[in-house]
Amino acid sequence: MEVHLVDGTYELFRHHFGVPSHRDPQGIEVGAVRGVVRSVLGLLEGGATHVGVATDHVIESFRNEMWPGYKTGEGVEPDLLGQFPILEDALRDLGVTVWAMTEWEADDALASAAAVAGDDPGVKRVLVCTPDKDLAQCVRGDRVVQFDRRKRELRDEEGVVARFGVRPEQIPDYLALVGDTADGFPGIPGFGARTAATVLQAFGRLEDIPYDPAGWAGLPVRSARTAALTLAEQRDLALLFRDLATLRTEPPVVGSVDELRWTGPGPGLAALADRLGDRELVTRAQALARRV
């Protein structure tokens, strides 16, 4: 059995900017919703049996209280922001498990579900379907992997090391140093991707990096003295950024992988198809359900 965990927020953004606009009979934009529903149905038609989708029902989360510059819904197009609740209802009509997150983020839900599925001996592989670098911290060997459905690229633990130069469990430390503009925290001055990877390869975690530049002797790092002294001055900030980048696995989104099994569409699928202007969704979903 394989488990597919889909980043619904990423998918909605991707389709909003990648597919034609479409408005429902009330004039509400639903083009991205239609694209995501088609995509998830295609995933099921491709053989996926256990699927969960996480969305940011509210863009803000507990992390906004930790860091004032953390990402918000400000600046997001109303036509895009308004499609989140529509997408959540639409996927439920399709019969797919949805986690609409408010206090936590969609990424936390994916991390939590990946932890549960990864510990289930009946699961052969967990595919976390997103290119988001935050989720690289969930990768475990070749059992829990990232899958970029758009590029058809799969990234296991070796792939994470090849891409970032650090192990999956070091991703929060890495992001603390280099920053994450998408999430709204800047990182530590003097640390680009190469410097951060080199230092973490040498010392492991943030708290193990020497304060004294002399401890960096022999490392192939430009401006090592400046970077070391800057980190020493901003150590507490770096630890805060790591906390921001660390995904939580405590959201109780799923008790067992059996909850994720797709057994067919719900009774609202026909009305959904009419709203999205795609009656073929009903035909496809019903045909698939007969094979389940």
C-alpha positions in Angstrom: 0.0 0.0 0.0 1.2 3.5 -0.8 -0.2 6.7 0.9 -0.4 9.9 -1.0 -0.4 13.2 1.0 -1.2 16.2 -1.1 -0.3 19.8 -0.4 -3.7 21.4 -1.4 -2.5 24.9 -0.8 0.4 24.5 -3.3 -2.0 22.8 -5.8 -4.6 25.6 -5.5 -1.9 28.3 -6.1 -0.4 26.3 -9.0 -3.7 25.8 -10.7 -4.8 29.4 -10.1 -1.9 30.7 -12.1 -1.7 27.8 -14.5 -5.2 27.1 -15.8 -7.8 29.3 -17.4 -10.3 31.3 -15.3 -13.7 29.8 -14.8 -16.6 31.2 -12.9 -19.6 29.3 -11.5 -23.2 30.2 -12.3 -23.1 32.8 -9.4 -20.0 34.4 -10.9 -17.5 33.1 -8.3 -14.1 32.1 -9.6 -13.6 28.3 -9.4 -11.0 27.6 -12.1 -8.3 26.5 -9.7 -10.7 24.3 -7.8 -11.7 22.6 -11.0 -8.1 22.1 -11.9 -7.2 20.6 -8.5 -10.2 18.3 -8.4 -9.4 17.0 -11.9 -5.8 16.5 -10.7 -6.7 14.6 -7.6 -9.2 12.4 -9.5 -6.4 11.7 -12.0 -4.2 10.6 -9.0 -6.9 8.1 -8.0 -7.3 6.9 -11.6 -3.5 6.4 -11.6 -3.8 3.9 -8.8 -3.7 5.9 -5.6 -5.9 4.2 -3.0 -5.1 6.2 0.2 -5.1 9.9 -0.2 -5.2 12.9 2.2 -5.2 16.6 1.2 -4.2 19.4 3.5 -5.1 23.0 3.0 -4.5 26.3 4.7 -8.1 27.2 5.5 -6.7 30.2 7.2 -3.3 31.4 6.0 -2.3 32.7 9.4 -1.2 30.2 12.1 0.4 30.1 15.5 3.7 31.0 13.9 2.4 34.6 13.3 2.5 35.1 17.0 6.1 33.9 17.1 7.4 36.2 14.3 5.7 39.4 13.1 7.0 39.0 9.6 5.6 35.5 9.1 3.4 34.9 6.0 -0.2 36.1 6.0 -3.0 36.2 3.5 -2.3 39.9 2.8 -1.7 40.4 -0.9 -3.3 37.1 -2.0 -5.8 37.7 -4.8 -9.4 37.5 -3.4 -10.4 35.2 -6.3 -7.7 32.8 -5.1 -8.2 33.2 -1.4 -12.0 32.6 -1.8 -11.4 29.2 -3.4 -9.9 27.6 -0.4 -13.3 26.7 1.3 -14.7 25.7 -2.1 -11.8 23.4 -2.7 -12.2 21.7 0.7 -15.9 21.1 0.1 -15.3 19.9 -3.5 -12.7 17.3 -2.4 -15.0 16.0 0.2 -17.7 15.7 -2.5 -15.1 13.7 -4.4 -14.8 11.4 -1.4 -11.2 12.5 -0.4 -10.0 13.1 3.1 -9.4 16.8 3.7 -7.6 18.6 6.5 -8.5 22.3 6.5 -6.1 23.8 8.9 -6.6 26.9 11.0 -4.3 27.0 14.1 -1.7 24.8 12.4 -0.6 24.9 8.8 -1.2 22.5 5.9 2.5 21.6 6.1 2.0 20.5 9.8 -0.9 18.3 8.8 1.2 16.7 6.1 4.0 16.1 8.5 1.6 14.6 11.1 0.0 12.3 8.6 3.4 11.3 7.2 4.6 10.3 10.7 1.5 8.1 11.2 1.7 6.5 7.8 5.4 6.0 8.0 5.0 4.1 11.3 2.4 1.8 9.8 4.0 -1.6 8.9 1.3 -2.1 6.2 2.5 0.9 4.3 5.1 0.3 1.6 5.7 4.0 0.9 4.5 7.5 1.8 4.5 10.1 -1.0 4.3 13.7 0.3 3.1 15.4 -2.9 4.7 18.9 -2.9 8.0 20.5 -4.0 8.0 22.6 -0.8 11.4 22.5 0.8 9.9 22.6 4.3 8.5 19.1 3.8 11.9 17.7 3.0 12.4 17.3 6.8 9.7 14.6 6.7 11.7 12.3 4.4 12.8 9.0 5.8 15.1 6.9 3.7 13.1 5.7 0.7 10.0 5.0 2.7 8.7 8.6 3.2 9.6 10.6 0.2 8.7 13.9 -1.5 7.0 13.8 -4.9 6.7 16.7 -7.2 3.7 15.7 -9.3 4.2 18.6 -11.8 7.8 17.6 -12.6 7.3 13.9 -11.9 10.3 14.1 -9.6 10.7 11.9 -6.5 13.1 12.8 -3.7 14.2 10.3 -1.1 16.8 10.9 1.7 19.7 10.7 -0.7 17.9 13.2 -2.9 17.5 15.6 -0.1 21.2 15.5 0.7 22.0 15.9 -3.0 19.7 18.9 -3.3 20.4 20.8 0.0 23.6 19.3 1.3 22.1 18.3 4.6 20.1 15.4 6.0 16.3 15.7 6.3 16.4 16.2 10.0 18.7 19.2 9.5 16.3 21.0 7.1 15.0 23.3 9.9 18.5 24.3 10.9 19.3 24.9 7.2 16.3 27.1 6.7 17.0 29.0 9.9 20.4 30.0 8.4 19.4 30.7 4.8 15.9 31.9 5.5 12.6 31.2 3.8 11.2 34.2 1.8 7.9 32.3 1.1 7.3 32.0 4.9 8.6 35.4 5.7 11.8 35.0 7.7 15.1 36.2 6.5 17.8 33.9 7.9 21.1 34.9 9.2 23.4 37.4 7.2 26.4 35.7 5.7 24.8 32.3 5.3 23.9 31.3 1.7 23.0 27.8 0.7 26.6 26.6 0.3 27.8 28.1 3.6 24.9 26.8 5.6 25.3 23.3 4.2 29.1 23.2 4.7 28.7 24.4 8.4 25.9 22.0 9.2 27.8 19.1 7.5 30.7 19.9 9.9 28.8 20.5 13.1 25.4 19.0 12.8 22.9 21.4 14.5 22.8 25.1 15.2 23.7 24.8 18.9 26.8 22.8 18.0 28.3 25.5 15.7 31.3 27.1 17.5 30.9 30.8 18.5 34.7 31.2 18.0 35.7 31.6 14.3 38.8 29.6 15.2 36.5 26.6 15.4 35.8 26.9 11.7 39.4 26.4 10.7 39.7 24.4 7.6 36.1 24.8 6.4 35.8 25.9 2.8 33.7 28.9 3.7 34.2 32.4 2.4 34.1 35.1 5.1 34.0 32.5 7.8 34.9 34.9 10.5 32.1 37.3 9.6 29.6 34.5 9.4 30.7 33.0 12.7 30.5 36.3 14.5 27.2 37.2 13.0 25.7 33.8 14.1 27.2 34.3 17.6 25.4 37.6 17.9 22.1 36.3 16.4 22.1 32.8 17.9 18.7 33.3 19.6 17.2 34.6 16.4 18.5 31.6 14.5 17.0 29.3 17.0 13.7 31.1 16.6 13.8 30.7 12.9 14.5 27.0 13.3 11.4 26.7 15.5 9.4 28.5 12.8 10.7 26.0 10.2 10.1 22.9 12.3 6.9 21.2 11.3 4.7 20.0 14.0 3.4 16.4 14.1 1.0 16.8 16.9 -2.1 18.0 14.9 -4.5 15.0 15.3 -5.4 14.8 11.6 -5.5 11.1 11.2 -5.6 8.1 13.5 -4.8 5.4 11.0 -4.1 5.1 7.3 -7.4 3.2 6.9 -9.1 6.6 7.2 -7.5 7.6 4.0 -8.8 4.9 1.8 -10.9 6.2 -1.1 -14.2 4.3 -1.5 -16.0 6.5 -4.0 -17.5 9.9 -4.4 -20.0 11.5 -2.0 -23.6 12.4 -2.9 -22.7 16.0 -3.6 -20.5 15.2 -6.6 -23.2 15.9 -9.2 -23.9 19.3 -7.9 -20.2 20.0 -7.7 -19.7 19.0 -11.3 -22.5 21.4 -12.3 -20.9 24.2 -10.4 -17.5 23.6 -11.9 -18.9 23.1 -15.4 -17.4 19.6 -15.7 -20.0 16.8 -15.8 -17.3 14.4 -16.8 -16.1 14.4 -13.2 -19.2 12.4 -12.3 -18.6 9.8 -15.1 -15.0 9.4 -14.2 -15.5 9.1 -10.4 -18.4 6.6 -10.8 -16.4 4.5 -13.2 -13.5 4.5 -10.8 -15.7 3.6 -7.8 -16.9 0.5 -9.6 -13.3 -0.8 -9.7 -12.6 -0.1 -6.1 
